[in-house]
Amino acid sequence: AEDKRRRNTAASARFRLKKKEREASLEAKVKELETRVNELEKLCEDLRRENGWLKGLIIGVTGAPHGST
């Protein structure tokens, strides 16, 4: 009975350790993905700005009114 209790305690400790490692891994992945999302949002904002600027150039060159594209 004592041996069974020791093995169970050891198994529980291993389980808790694995769970902590898994949670730490997931938290690291979350941070990585949040960083990537921020980078992509900034890129998207830059591209929208550039797109607007280019549209402005085209409208300025062709003299087309703003409503027709």
C-alpha positions as CSV (number, residue, x, y, z in Angstrom):
1,A,0.0,0.0,0.0
2,E,2.8,2.4,0.9
3,D,4.6,1.6,-2.4
4,K,1.4,2.2,-4.3
5,R,1.0,5.6,-2.6
6,R,4.6,6.6,-3.5
7,R,4.0,5.7,-7.1
8,N,0.8,7.6,-7.2
9,T,2.4,10.6,-5.6
10,A,5.2,10.5,-8.2
11,A,2.8,10.1,-11.0
12,S,0.8,13.1,-9.8
13,A,4.0,15.2,-9.6
14,R,4.9,14.2,-13.1
15,F,1.4,15.1,-14.3
16,R,1.5,18.5,-12.6
17,L,5.0,19.2,-14.1
18,K,3.8,18.2,-17.6
19,K,0.7,20.4,-17.2
20,K,2.9,23.4,-16.1
21,E,5.2,22.9,-19.1
22,R,2.2,22.6,-21.5
23,E,0.7,25.8,-20.0
24,A,4.0,27.7,-20.3
25,S,4.3,26.5,-23.9
26,L,0.8,27.7,-24.7
27,E,1.5,31.1,-23.1
28,A,4.7,31.5,-25.1
29,K,2.7,30.7,-28.3
30,V,0.1,33.3,-27.3
31,K,2.7,36.0,-26.9
32,E,4.3,35.0,-30.2
33,L,1.0,35.2,-32.0
34,E,0.0,38.5,-30.4
35,T,3.3,39.9,-31.6
36,R,2.6,38.6,-35.1
37,V,-0.9,40.1,-35.1
38,N,0.5,43.5,-34.1
39,E,3.1,43.3,-36.9
40,L,0.4,42.4,-39.4
41,E,-2.0,45.1,-38.2
42,K,0.8,47.7,-38.7
43,L,1.6,46.3,-42.1
44,C,-2.1,46.4,-43.1
45,E,-2.3,50.1,-41.9
46,D,0.8,51.0,-43.9
47,L,-0.6,49.3,-47.0
48,R,-3.9,51.0,-46.6
49,R,-2.1,54.4,-46.3
50,E,0.0,53.6,-49.4
51,N,-3.1,52.5,-51.3
52,G,-4.8,55.8,-50.5
53,W,-1.8,57.7,-51.5
54,L,-1.5,55.8,-54.8
55,K,-5.2,56.3,-55.5
56,G,-4.7,60.0,-54.9
57,L,-1.9,60.1,-57.4
58,I,-4.0,58.3,-60.0
59,I,-6.9,60.6,-59.4
60,G,-4.6,63.6,-59.6
61,V,-3.0,62.4,-62.9
62,T,-6.2,61.4,-64.7
63,G,-8.3,64.2,-63.3
64,A,-11.1,61.7,-62.6
65,P,-13.6,62.8,-60.0
66,H,-13.4,61.0,-56.6
67,G,-16.6,59.0,-57.2
68,S,-15.5,57.1,-60.3
69,T,-12.8,54.4,-60.3
